[in-house]
Amino acid sequence: MTDTETSVAVRDSPLRALRGGQGLVGALLIVVVTLAGLFATVLSSYDPLTQVPGANLVGPSAQHWLGTDHLNRDVAARVLAGIRIDLLIAFLAVPVGAVIGALVGLAATVHPVADVTVQRLFDLILAFPTLIFGIALAAITGPGWHAVVIVIIAAEIPIFGRQIRTAVLAVREQPFVEASEVIGADTWWTLRKHVLPNVLEPLAVQFALSLSMAVIIEGAMSFIGIGVLPPQPSLGGLIAASISNLDANPWMAIGPLVVVAALTLGFLLIAQALGRARRLA
């Protein structure tokens, strides 16, 4: 396969992976949930922070699809608003963590001393469980959405850093890369023309996995009270608030749980489809 054919295959594989099977199902799940969050004000006439007079823990109805909570707020409106907050956090934190990790991973391939230093730093970050790090951070900076973003970024830096380091070291030893260096190509040209196009596929797979993990991290941190703070709705916070009211309105928990499951499953299916396309390319 020529270099041009390789580049075309790399660009085409992610699109091909989402045209059918697991990739299509995952993409549809993400699109449906995302559209629901974006058009929350159209789908629900209630404000997620406004109390509805006389509607305390009522069950599902035509007016309140998922009923109301213990503070007379429409659950469906809060779930839809929680989708926006969760996706905003995920799509803000994961790309930042990916870029920083990729740059650090690339820098580690320049010199053996830099490589050892970066790897030990990654080991240090990975030694702390994500929730433990989140608790420690919240104790220092206070809980809130910013703590969730920082934790996700910190968790993704070593993952993407090692991913791109491994891919770069493998691609750099290929004959076509060595040939380009022999004929006088500089490092940036080699990196742009040969290395980066060949490492984008594994990074795309990891990006989808990381988005799935970001949803879980937000849910876990908000569930234990160190993530997005009430009254702002988040999926993890909504699940936490439902625990003491399951007997009165179980849909307080079912609604956000279904959304979390859909987002997590959707991103995982996309990652699996991208990984399969990469192996078959």
Buried (B, 14 or more C-beta within 10 A) or exposed (E): EEEEEBBEBBEEBBEBBBEEBBBBBBBBBBEEBBEBBBEBEEBBEBBBBEBBEEBBBBEBEEBBBBBBBBBBBBBBBBBBBBBBBBBEBBEBBBBBBBBBBBBBBBBBBEEEEEBEEBBEBBEEBBEEEBBEBBBBBBEEEEBBBBBBBBBBBBBBBBBBBBBBBBBBBEBBEEEBBEEBBEEEBEEEEBBEBBBBBBBBBBBBBBBBBBBBBBBBBBBBBBBBBBBBBBEBBBBBBBBBBBEEBEEBBBBBBBBBBBBBEBBBBBBBBBBBBBBBBBEEB
